Amino acid sequence: MLQNRFSILAILISLVLVQLMFWLIFLNRAALPHQVPLFYFEPWGLEQLGSATQLWLIPACCGGVFVLNTILAWRFFHREKLLAQILMSGTAITSLLGLIFLIRILSLVTV
């Protein structure tokens, strides 16, 4: 799998995006209020708010998806290359969406 350029590119993109999420939270932690709008699926109001430490769930979930999809892609690569590439591209897309979600939250709460 490491000889396939597409897989390497998807792995690198995912790792960079997850690392960027960690750094964004780490560098903005002093400017974050105690509660941030995190749970958009809840009704509008206090139910949407979560603690600032719960922002770490976003890169943690993206990292978990990365690990799980990489393991699955590694196992399926020799038999089903297309499935492995779909898994790896899904990982990169998940990381990108997590970064966009995090940037949106940070832009709302930081000055």
Number of C-alpha atoms within 10 A of each C-alpha: 17 10 7 11 10 14 23 14 15 21 19 13 19 25 18 15 24 25 15 15 25 17 13 15 21 11 10 11 15 9 12 17 11 10 16 21 20 20 13 11 8 11 9 11 9 12 13 15 17 15 13 16 13 12 21 14 12 21 22 15 15 25 20 13 20 24 13 14 19 21 15 15 22 18 13 17 17 11 9 11 16 13 14 23 21 14 24 28 20 17 26 25 17 20 28 19 15 21 22 14 15 20 14 12 15 20 10 11 13 13 7
